[in-house]
Amino acid sequence: MALADAGAMVRNENGIATVVSILKKRFGDNAQTGKSIREQHGHTTSYVPNQAPDLVVFVENTEDVQEVVRLCGEWHVPIIPFGTGTSLEGHVNAPAGGVSIDLSRMNRILKVYNEDLNVVVEPGITRKELNEYLRDTGLFFPIDPGANASLGGMAATRASGTNAVRYGTMRENVLALKAVMPDGRLISTAKRVKKTSAGYDLTRLLVGSEGTLGIITELTLKLYGIPQAISGGICAFPDLESACNAVIETIQMGIPVARIELVNSLQMQAMINYSKLDYPVAPYLFLEFHGSDAGVAEQAELFGEIAAANGGGTFKWTANLEEREKLWSARHNSYFACMTLAPGKQSLSTDVCVPISRLAECIVETEKDIAASGLIAPIVGHAGDGNFHVLILFDDKNAEEIQNVEAFVERLNLRAIAMDGTCTGEHGIGQGKIKFLRLELGGAVDVMESIKRAIDPGNIMNPGKILRL
């Protein structure tokens, strides 16, 4: 597994040396070879061992991207796109060396179409920057993966997050994009319309391709009106199964919940300590409702009835902005809260997703597996989608502990796949989950490989991710 071996590939030493020399002369200070900056671009939040690129180029426009791609294609040198580096499965590693293309300076908002509810942006802008800009327009972009990720990176990894149960994932919210292909061509995949039947759906081919087919240089995104009213709340349950059953009934009844997040007792303990929450330790659901004043009140009352029928405590909800932000800040800081459970240990964050009818079964079995394995591993989930995350804390210098973690992660992925689920609901495949992709999809991976070879015959676009050619 990638925890022990990130899968190094054969390096094209001559080609890399030539390209690095040319790009340093061409881009000057925007082309960096310092060790620290290269390591920063090879490894950030991932547990996968660092594999630094040979050069980092800070591009400022599409023409810069095309120039770098054409040169790398000519010399058969790998290219690794980089946004903010918040991906979790080794997506920005450089297993064969090469050039990291940092898109953070391509961060302009090109045009807001208020009447059409869409916006055109460059890939380096982050979701928080976009929403700050949109605040006075009455519109917002809803996809919230927790980290303040770049929108290009979010599209490349098909990100989702806490709002996905109502607004969908990046797959549903990217209307069109422009991308530089491996030969340096710039293509536009669609127009700004809400639907189209014109040819192959190249937009969704590139959304989720993790930089292995092309580099996104422009995005057209859906926007939504800021709701008239927002209410949020929290509810304790006697056990995880009861909490999961409440989620299932909420979704089946068609209550238009905007967020419904599950945390187990250990995760809640960490959040109480870290964020100074005044709640007893138990499994909890965090919820948020969007709509009119009357609508959000009715939705909260309906959920309260469902929670009570499943043994839950009183559903404490509020429309007060400060109180809601405190709750969701605690949820978004859950990673940092978890790290306090075992100071000095490394973390591995992994996710799976199952049909919502199997969610309770999968989470309960996983919690039993964690206990039997003797691991410290809190659980938090986007329960409305059947998607949950496990953050495992371990000593990365202890071979026996690493082996225990690897075995647990394998069982977790196989458990989800056996329940007609997926090895990743939103983290992506990257390097860390290549093994499980074929177990999940079988011969479909052969078709993916054919597409990759047809579009990128030189295998220069983020090699060693998704597929191991």
C-alpha positions in Angstrom: 0.0 0.0 0.0 1.1 3.6 -0.5 1.7 4.1 3.2 4.9 2.1 2.9 5.7 2.7 -0.8 4.4 5.6 -2.9 5.4 3.7 -6.1 8.4 5.4 -7.6 8.6 5.4 -11.4 11.5 5.5 -13.9 12.9 9.0 -14.3 13.8 10.6 -17.6 17.0 12.3 -16.2 18.1 13.9 -19.5 14.7 15.2 -20.4 14.1 16.6 -16.9 17.5 18.4 -16.8 16.9 19.9 -20.2 13.4 21.1 -19.3 14.4 22.5 -15.9 17.2 24.5 -17.6 15.0 26.0 -20.3 12.1 26.8 -17.9 14.4 28.5 -15.4 15.7 30.8 -18.1 12.2 31.5 -19.5 10.3 32.0 -16.2 13.1 33.4 -14.0 12.0 33.8 -10.4 8.7 32.1 -11.3 10.6 28.8 -11.7 11.9 27.5 -8.4 14.2 24.6 -7.6 14.7 25.1 -3.9 14.3 22.0 -1.8 11.7 23.3 0.6 9.4 24.7 -2.1 9.7 21.5 -4.1 8.9 19.3 -1.1 5.9 21.6 -0.3 4.6 20.9 -3.8 5.3 17.1 -3.5 3.5 16.5 -0.2 1.2 18.4 2.1 -1.8 17.0 3.9 -1.3 13.4 2.6 0.1 10.5 4.5 1.8 9.2 1.4 5.6 9.7 1.5 6.9 12.8 -0.1 8.0 12.6 -3.8 9.1 16.1 -4.7 9.1 17.5 -8.3 12.4 18.8 -9.8 11.0 22.2 -10.6 8.0 24.4 -9.5 6.7 26.8 -12.1 4.3 29.6 -11.0 2.1 30.2 -14.1 0.1 33.4 -14.5 -2.1 32.7 -17.5 -3.2 30.0 -19.9 -0.4 30.7 -22.3 2.1 30.0 -19.6 0.5 26.6 -19.0 0.5 25.8 -22.7 4.2 26.7 -23.0 5.2 24.5 -20.1 3.0 21.6 -21.3 4.4 21.7 -24.9 8.0 21.7 -23.7 7.4 18.9 -21.3 5.6 16.9 -24.0 8.5 17.4 -26.4 11.0 16.0 -23.8 8.6 13.5 -22.2 8.8 15.1 -18.8 6.0 14.6 -16.2 3.7 17.4 -15.3 1.9 17.7 -11.9 -0.8 20.3 -11.5 -0.9 22.1 -8.1 -3.7 24.2 -6.5 -3.4 24.6 -2.8 -2.2 21.1 -1.9 -5.1 20.0 0.3 -5.7 16.6 -1.4 -5.3 13.5 0.7 -4.2 10.6 -1.5 -0.8 11.7 -2.9 -2.3 13.6 -5.8 0.5 16.2 -6.0 3.5 13.8 -5.6 6.0 13.4 -8.4 6.9 9.7 -8.5 8.8 10.1 -11.7 10.1 13.7 -11.0 9.2 16.4 -13.4 7.5 19.9 -13.2 4.9 21.0 -10.8 2.7 23.7 -12.4 1.4 25.9 -9.6 -1.9 27.5 -10.6 -2.4 29.7 -7.5 -1.6 32.9 -9.3 -4.4 32.2 -11.9 -7.0 33.4 -9.4 -9.2 35.9 -11.2 -13.0 35.9 -11.3 -13.5 36.6 -15.0 -17.3 37.2 -15.1 -20.4 36.8 -12.9 -23.6 36.2 -14.7 -26.2 37.1 -12.0 -29.3 36.5 -14.1 -28.0 33.1 -15.2 -26.7 32.0 -11.8 -23.2 31.2 -13.0 -19.7 32.5 -12.8 -16.5 32.1 -14.9 -13.3 31.8 -12.8 -9.6 30.8 -13.2 -8.6 27.6 -11.4 -6.4 29.1 -8.7 -9.1 31.0 -6.8 -10.3 29.3 -3.6 -13.9 28.7 -2.7 -13.7 31.2 0.2 -12.3 33.9 -2.0 -15.1 33.3 -4.5 -17.8 33.5 -1.9 -16.3 36.6 -0.3 -16.5 38.3 -3.7 -20.1 37.1 -4.3 -21.4 38.2 -0.9 -22.9 41.4 -2.0 -24.6 39.8 -5.1 -26.9 37.6 -3.0 -25.3 34.5 -4.6 -23.0 31.9 -3.3 -21.1 28.7 -4.4 -22.1 25.9 -2.1 -19.4 23.2 -2.4 -17.6 23.0 0.9 -15.0 20.3 1.3 -13.8 21.8 4.6 -10.4 22.9 3.4 -10.1 26.2 1.6 -9.2 24.4 -1.6 -8.7 25.9 -5.1 -11.7 25.5 -7.4 -9.5 24.0 -10.1 -8.3 21.3 -7.6 -11.8 20.8 -6.4 -13.0 20.1 -10.0 -10.0 17.9 -10.7 -10.7 15.7 -7.7 -14.5 15.9 -8.0 -14.7 17.3 -4.5 -17.9 17.6 -2.4 -18.3 18.1 1.3 -20.9 19.1 3.9 -23.4 20.7 1.5 -23.4 17.9 -1.1 -26.6 16.3 0.2 -28.6 19.3 -1.1 -26.4 20.9 -3.8 -24.5 18.0 -5.2 -20.7 17.6 -5.8 -18.4 19.4 -8.2 -19.6 17.0 -10.9 -23.1 18.6 -10.8 -21.8 22.2 -10.4 -19.3 22.6 -13.2 -21.1 23.7 -16.3 -18.1 23.9 -18.6 -14.3 24.2 -18.4 -11.3 25.0 -20.5 -8.3 22.7 -20.3 -4.8 22.4 -21.7 -4.3 19.0 -23.2 -1.1 16.9 -23.2 -0.1 18.3 -26.7 -0.6 21.9 -25.5 -4.0 22.4 -27.2 -6.6 24.5 -25.3 -10.1 23.0 -25.5 -13.5 24.2 -24.3 -15.7 21.4 -23.2 -19.1 23.1 -23.3 -21.0 26.5 -23.2 -22.6 28.2 -20.3 -26.0 26.5 -20.6 -27.6 24.4 -17.9 -27.9 21.3 -20.2 -26.5 20.1 -23.5 -26.7 17.0 -25.7 -23.8 18.1 -27.9 -21.3 15.2 -28.2 -19.3 13.4 -25.5 -19.5 14.9 -22.0 -15.9 16.0 -21.9 -16.6 18.3 -18.9 -17.4 15.3 -16.7 -14.5 13.3 -18.1 -12.1 16.0 -16.9 -13.9 16.6 -13.6 -12.5 13.9 -11.4 -9.6 13.0 -13.7 -7.1 14.3 -11.1 -4.9 16.0 -13.6 -4.2 12.8 -15.5 -5.8 14.0 -18.8 -5.3 17.8 -18.9 -4.8 20.9 -16.8 -8.0 23.0 -16.1 -7.4 26.7 -16.8 -11.0 28.0 -16.6 -14.2 26.9 -15.0 -17.9 27.9 -15.4 -19.7 27.1 -12.2 -23.3 27.1 -11.0 -24.3 29.7 -8.4 -27.2 29.7 -6.0 -29.2 32.4 -4.2 -28.3 32.9 -0.5 -31.2 31.4 1.4 -33.7 33.7 3.1 -33.2 31.7 6.3 -30.7 29.2 7.6 -31.2 27.2 10.8 -28.8 24.6 12.3 -28.7 22.3 15.2 -27.3 19.3 17.0 -28.8 16.1 18.4 -27.3 13.4 20.5 -28.1 9.7 20.0 -27.5 6.6 22.2 -25.5 4.9 19.5 -24.3 5.2 16.0 -26.9 2.9 14.6 -29.7 5.0 15.9 -28.1 8.1 14.5 -27.7 6.5 11.1 -31.3 5.3 11.1 -32.4 8.9 11.8 -30.4 10.0 8.7 -32.0 7.4 6.5 -35.5 8.3 7.5 -34.8 12.0 7.1 -33.6 11.5 3.5 -36.4 9.0 2.7 -39.0 11.5 3.9 -37.7 14.1 1.5 -36.8 16.7 4.1 -34.6 19.1 2.1 -31.7 19.1 4.6 -28.7 21.2 3.5 -26.2 19.4 5.7 -26.4 16.3 7.9 -23.1 15.4 9.5 -22.4 12.4 11.7 -19.7 12.2 14.4 -19.1 9.2 16.6 -18.3 9.5 20.4 -14.6 9.7 20.0 -14.8 12.4 17.4 -17.2 14.3 19.6 -14.9 14.0 22.6 -12.1 15.5 20.5 -14.3 18.3 19.3 -15.6 19.1 22.8 -12.0 19.4 24.0 -10.6 21.3 21.0 -13.5 23.7 20.3 -14.7 24.0 24.0 -18.3 22.7 23.2 -20.7 22.4 26.1 -22.1 19.0 25.3 -21.9 15.5 26.8 -19.9 12.8 24.9 -22.1 10.7 22.5 -22.7 10.2 18.8 -24.2 13.3 17.3 -25.8 14.6 14.1 -25.1 18.2 13.0 -27.8 19.6 10.7 -28.5 22.7 8.7 -31.6 23.7 6.8 -31.9 26.3 4.1 -35.1 28.0 2.9 -37.8 30.5 4.2 -38.3 31.3 7.9 -41.3 29.1 8.0 -39.7 26.4 5.9 -36.6 25.9 8.1 -38.7 25.9 11.2 -40.9 23.2 9.8 -37.9 21.1 8.7 -36.3 21.4 12.1 -39.5 20.3 13.8 -39.9 17.3 11.5 -36.3 16.2 12.1 -36.9 16.5 15.8 -39.8 14.0 15.6 -37.6 11.6 13.6 -34.8 11.9 16.1 -37.1 11.2 19.0 -38.5 8.2 17.3 -34.9 6.8 17.0 -34.0 7.4 20.6 -32.3 10.8 20.1 -32.2 13.5 22.6 -33.8 17.0 22.2 -32.9 18.5 18.8 -31.4 21.9 19.7 -31.6 24.2 16.7 -31.1 27.9 16.2 -31.2 30.4 13.4 -28.7 32.6 15.2 -25.6 33.1 13.0 -23.1 33.2 15.8 -24.3 30.0 17.4 -24.5 28.2 14.0 -21.0 29.3 13.1 -19.6 28.0 16.4 -21.1 24.5 15.7 -19.9 24.4 12.1 -16.5 25.8 13.0 -16.1 22.9 15.4 -17.1 20.4 12.7 -14.7 22.0 10.2 -11.9 21.9 12.7 -12.5 18.2 13.4 -9.1 17.2 11.8 -7.2 19.4 14.2 -9.3 18.2 17.1 -8.4 14.6 16.2 -4.7 15.3 16.3 -5.0 16.2 20.0 -6.1 12.7 20.8 -2.5 11.4 20.2 0.0 14.2 20.0 3.1 13.5 17.9 1.4 10.8 15.9 0.9 10.8 12.1 -2.6 10.8 10.6 -4.2 8.9 7.8 -7.5 10.2 6.6 -9.5 7.8 4.4 -13.1 7.8 3.2 -15.6 5.3 1.7 -19.2 5.7 0.6 -22.1 3.2 0.6 -25.8 3.2 -0.4 -27.5 5.1 2.4 -29.5 1.9 3.3 -26.2 0.2 4.2 -24.7 3.2 6.1 -25.6 2.1 9.6 -24.3 -1.4 9.0 -21.1 -0.2 7.5 -20.3 2.3 10.2 -21.2 -0.1 13.0 -19.0 -2.8 11.6 -16.2 -0.3 11.1 -16.3 0.9 14.6 -16.1 -2.7 15.9 -13.1 -3.2 13.6 -11.4 -0.2 15.0 -11.9 -1.4 18.6 -10.7 -4.9 17.7 -7.6 -3.5 16.0 -6.7 -1.3 19.0 -6.6 1.8 16.8 -7.3 5.5 17.7 -9.6 6.3 14.8 -12.5 8.8 15.1 -15.3 8.7 12.5 -17.1 11.6 10.9 -19.4 11.4 7.9 -21.5 13.3 5.3 -24.2 10.9 6.4 -26.9 12.2 4.0 -24.7 10.9 1.1 -23.7 7.6 2.7 -20.1 8.9 2.8 -17.9 8.8 6.0 -14.3 9.4 6.9 -12.0 7.7 9.3 -8.9 9.5 10.7 -6.4 7.0 11.9 -3.6 8.1 14.3 -0.4 6.0 14.3 3.3 6.0 14.8 4.8 6.2 11.3 8.1 4.9 12.8 6.5 1.7 14.1 6.4 -1.1 11.4 3.9 -3.2 13.3 1.6 -0.2 13.8 1.8 0.7 10.1 1.0 -2.9 9.1 -2.1 -2.8 11.4 -3.2 0.5 9.9 -2.8 -0.8 6.3 -4.8 -4.0 7.1 -7.6 -1.9 8.6 -7.7 0.4 5.6 -7.9 -2.6 3.3 -10.8 -4.1 5.3 -12.6 -0.8 5.3 -12.4 -0.4 1.5 -13.3 -4.0 0.9 -16.3 -3.7 3.3 -17.6 -0.7 1.4 -17.1 -2.3 -2.0 -18.9 -5.5 -0.8 -21.9 -3.3 0.2 -22.2 -2.0 -3.4 -20.3 1.1 -2.3 -17.0 2.8 -3.3 -13.5 3.0 -1.9 -13.7 6.8 -2.1 -16.7 9.1 -2.0 -14.7 12.3 -2.3 -10.9 12.0 -1.6 -10.2 10.5 -5.0 -7.9 7.6 -6.0 -4.5 9.4 -6.3 -1.7 7.0 -5.4 -3.2 5.7 -2.3 -6.3 3.9 -3.7 -5.1 2.6 -7.1 -5.3 -1.0 -5.8 -8.9 -0.7 -4.7 -10.1 0.9 -8.0 -9.8 -2.3 -9.9 -11.4 -4.3 -7.1 -14.3 -1.9 -7.3 -14.8 -1.5 -11.0 -13.0 -4.4 -12.7 -12.8 -4.2 -16.4 -14.0 -0.6 -16.4 -10.4 0.3 -15.4 -9.2 -1.1 -18.7 -11.4 1.4 -20.5 -10.0 4.2 -18.4 -6.5 3.1 -19.3 -7.5 3.2 -23.0 -8.8 6.7 -22.6 -5.6 7.8 -20.8 -3.4 6.3 -23.5 -5.4 7.9 -26.3 -5.4 11.4 -24.8 -2.0 11.2 -23.1 0.1 8.7 -25.0 3.4 9.9 -23.4 1.9 9.5 -19.9 3.2 13.0 -18.9 0.0 14.2 -17.2 0.3 13.4 -13.4 1.6 9.9 -14.0 1.1 7.3 -11.3 -2.3 8.6 -10.2 -5.6 6.7 -10.6 -3.9 4.2 -13.0 -0.6 2.5 -12.9 0.3 2.2 -16.5 
